[in-house]
Amino acid sequence: MIKRVVKALIVGVFVMALNTVCFASALTDFQAAQAQVANLTAQAQQAAVLAQTDPAQAQNYQVLQTQLAQAQQRMQALQAAAAQELQQQQAVAAAQQQQSQQAALQAQQAAAVKTQVSQQTVIQAQKPQSSSDPIVYIAATGDGDCYHHSGCRTIKHGEIGIPLSQAQAMGRRPCGICY
């Protein structure tokens, strides 16, 4: 269970780093386009002044106005892309945080069940065993709702032996595979 939590955290960090790189790239492109718009705006203003005094500069002014309009459109598109990247990054971060919290909660629940089973096993070990109360096995993680024979193929991550009466008191039923 802990390995699963660690694996989820590692994958989450990798995805966040990748999203951060994408967002940084989109932001850098937007900033470059913004600088280009500022530069073209200054050039267009100078060309407008020159066009008033020299009609031959009017064509240069028109070219700069066209370039400025194209640069502004590109800047708006990049701004939208950067905003979308940021939203995606935030959504992924929220999903990863939720996944990590769920994995941690599952690990806590498994640890609590294991502790409960261990405590009950100690209590049962202190009681004199009757021959009519055989030992059955449950998953060490506490998962499942069945009790098993030792070595049952359905128990994946270790087993804990407990008296049959205790397993029944926990609401467990016999495994359909090994019983």
Secondary structure, DSSP 8 states (H G I E B T S, - for coil): -HHHHHHHHHHHHHHHHHHHHHHHHHHHHHHHHHHHHHHHHHHHHHHHHHHHH-GGGHHHHHHHHHHHHHHHHHHHHHHHHHHHHHHHHHHHHHHHHHHHHHHHHHHHHHHHHHHHHHHHHHHHHHS---TTS-EEEEETT--SSEEB-TT-TT--S-EEEEEHHHHHHTT-EE-TTT-
